[in-house]
Amino acid sequence: MHLYHPLSHHYILVKVFGYLTNQRDIYNCTLVNTQWNTSVSPFLYRAPKFTSRAKFSSSLTKYFQTIKSAKDEQTFQPYHEMLREWNLKYAKVACDIAVCCPNIEKLGCVDGGFLLGDNLNRKNLLKAWTRLKSITLYHNCGTDLILEAIRMNCSRLEELILCNCPVTDIGLIEVFKTIRGLKLLRFNHCNEISNQSLIMMSKYCNSLVRLDLINCNRLNDNGILALADSSHLATNLRSLYLEALNIDQNTLLILARNIMNLRELYLRTLVSFGDEVITAFNCLEQLTLHCPRINGWNINEAIRIRELSLFMTNIKLQELNAICKTCHHLEKFTLDVKQILAFSFSMNKQTVSSVIEKRTKFSPLNNAKLCAWEALELLNTLIDDSDPDTQLSQIEHCLQTAESLRKDGQPRWLILTGLIHDLGKLLFFYGAEGQWDVVGDTFPVGCRFSPSIIFPEFFKNNPDYTNPKYNTLYGIYEPNCGLDNVLMSYGHDEYMYQVVKNYLPAEASYIIRYHSFYAQHRENAYTHLMNETDHEMMKWVKIFNPFDLYSKSDQPPNIHELKPYYLELIREYFPEKICW
């Protein structure tokens, strides 16, 4: 049941809830900016899950005042017997919730104001919620002080989820030592925790069933190997989610040999690994691969996979056929078809003649005059079909990249490069034929297509593939001629390079021009065309690439808070308006 502002008229509300008087099975109630009054509160009293999306905490305060002052006969069932889940958006109402709803089992907190006040007040709040089984904390709501209160008061806790929280090993380890019944742990962008937390978790969390480790940049092989050394986790762990961690293939193989009962495995944005990693987890029933590249794929029926999801950029068509033939237990198969189609069109249509035509068409930069931030805002509706790693808009991805560079202490010109590196995707709005000639990996045309390029089988339908002028190692080029003399498939990289080349340092322009040239800066497939300048400049592309790939998260950055800093940075390098 969802109630929105137009239903806030008293008479309408009374009619609506009067109709629902006998509907005892209401489970989930969501209110948005709705006025509170005695007529409606008793009905809402009965919803075990209550989600408030009111813009002002005063609305919730009125609601709780109504509940506290309501007569017994007005409440069909006592609230404390029903409500089990609350998403705490406003810290000011935390005390009211604690008084009115003492039996909450699942709590989410997104308001940093929850930290305000003295320690005693925080601890008393959590004392009121002794039945808590699940706690989710975001941003500054999750600190070691809060973990201390959780440790002291929440002995029944089974799920602890921390997102972008500044918790440390000290706070987490004390929780692990005290609360032994934890079944689910999720750490998302918690960059203060280290391998020591995983080592102690493996020692004390004997009941753990699910573990999610997402973008925690201090975790590496040593922490993951601690999971393999735990006899309890070897037996109990059923689900493992690993994203953007610095771990190698051997670590995954050791994990597979020791975690014997793992049923669900989710690997996203890890370093490259081979198919032996997949076959090593021989008890898997659900597998999701959300990785840009995997070295080979030979899945066989020895794996009991029932659900398979693939979001990758280099799986071959024959490998898809092999999956269909050999996975006899497969019940659900998800494939990122949009991504494959985008690459298919690009491989078929990017030819020498088409690249020259597009360069001629778009190089005059006569589409618009915008500042860089306006360009970011214009991109806010574009989701890159070729990118398997995020569903965020482009402004959000660009800010994530820039922020990761900024936090790493990189120079200001490189931070700006991270912010604007994908702005060439404005080409999509300025006459491109589709996403296929805007996004995706870039590659040279006019010479042989390397098998290291993603989906190389799609090149067979490209007219240049069989043209003897273009299908030799060097084609129309000379050895070590330099990439500046090579025609690259046309897309957002080349377009943005033309836009910014007169404003940015040469290193920044080079990064923008070749950051999607994975066949070289990852596979070294075109070294024979590079000159000394390219070798020096490509080092910067390789420095930049991890920040582009591994900063991606489906949790959006706060654009409003970040805007002033980046406006100042833009003004440092660009005039008020530039040509697009």
C-alpha positions, 0 to 999 in steps of 0.5 A: 500500500502506497499513500502519496500527498494527493491523498492527504485530505482528511476526508479521503484518508478516512474513506481509504482507511475505512475501507481497509479496516478489515484488511488484516493482511497489510504487510508493507505500508509506505507514506510520502508527505502524508498528514498525520491524524487520529483517523488514519494512524490506527490503521497504519499501526498494523503494518509490520513493515513501515517505510516513510518517505516524508520530506520533513521529520515534523511529519513523523513527529506528528505521527508519533504524537498521534500514536502516543495520545491515541486511546486504547480502543482506537488501536486495533492491534498494539503497534509493538506487537506488529512493527518489525522493520524500520528505515530510520531517515530522521535521527530526531524521531529515533527516540520516539520509534524506540518508545513506540516500537520496541520490537523492531527486528530490522533497522536501517539508518541513513541519517548522520544525526543519529550520532548526535548526543552523548554516548549514553543516549545512543546506547539507551536507544539500542537498549530499547531494541534488544530484539534487533536481528538486522542493522544496516548503517550508511555513511557516518551512521556507522562508526566504532562508537555505534559498533560498541553500542551494538556489541553491548545491546544487540546480542541477537544480531544476525545481519550487519551491513555497513555501506561507506562507513568509517568503521575500523578493525578495532570496532569490528573485531569486538563485535565479532568476539561478542556476537557469535550468531552473525549469519550475514556480513556485508562491507561496502566501500568500508576503506578503513577495515583491513585483512585483520577484520577478515582474519578475526571474523573467520575465527569468531563468526562460526555461524556465518552463511553469507559474506559480501565484500565490495570495494574495500580497498585494503582487503587483499589475498591474505584476508580472503585466504583466512576464510579458507583456513576456517573450518566453520566457514568451510562447512557453513558459508553458502554465499560469497560476493566479491567485488573490486578486490585485489585478489588473484586467481590462486587465492580463488582456487584455494578458496574453492578447495576449502569452502566445500558447501558454497552454493552462490558465488558472485564475482564482479570487477576482479582481476582476470582469471581463468575458467579453472576458478569456476570449475573448482567450485564444484558445489555451486548452484548459482553463479554470477560473473560480472567481470569485464574480462575472463580468460577462457570459458569451459564450463562442464556439467560437473558443476551443478549450476542451476542459475547462471548470469553472465555480464562480461565483455569477451565471452565468445559465441562458441562458448555460449553454445558450450554452456547450453550443451553441457549445463544440464542442470541449468534452470535460469540463464541471464546474459547481458544481450544489450552489451553484446549487441552494442559490440556487434554493431561496432565490430561490423561497422567501424571501417576505415571509410566510416571512421574518416567520414565521422571524423570529418562530420564531428571534428568541426565541434559546431554542435553546442557551446557548454561548460564541462559541468553542463555537459555532465548534467546533459549526460545524466540520462545516459546508461552505457549499454557496453558497460557491464559494471554499473547502472548509474548515469554518466555524471555519477560514474564520472564523479565516482572516478574523479573522487577515487583519484582525489582520495588517492592523492592524484594531481588535480589535472588527473582528477579533472581527467577522471571527471570529464573522461567520458563526456565524449558520450555527448556524441550520442545526442549530436547525431551518432547512429546509436550507442555502437559508435559512441561507447565501448572498446576502441581499436585500430582500423586499417590493419588486421583486427587483433584477436585480443579485441573483445568479441573478435568473431564479430569482425567477420562481417566487417568489410575491411576484414577480407580487404587485403589492403587492411587485413595484414599486420601493419595494413596501411601503417608503417612499423612504430609509426605512432598511434597519433598516425593510426585511425582508431574506431570512432567514438567518445574517446576521439571526440572528447580528445578533439574537444579538450586537446587545447586546454589540458596537459598532453598526458590528460588528452592522451588518457582521454583518447586511449582509455578505451583501447584495452587491446593495447593497454591491457593486452599489448596487441598493438605495440608494433604501431607505437613509438617512444612517445606512446610508450611513455604516455601509455603509462598514464593510461594504465595508472588511470584505468583502475580508477575508471574500472574499479571505482564503479558502484551502484551507490550514487555519489552526492552530486550537490555536495561535490559540485562546488569543488568540481566547478572550481577545478573546471574553471582552473583549466577551461574557459566558461564555455567550450565548443562541442 
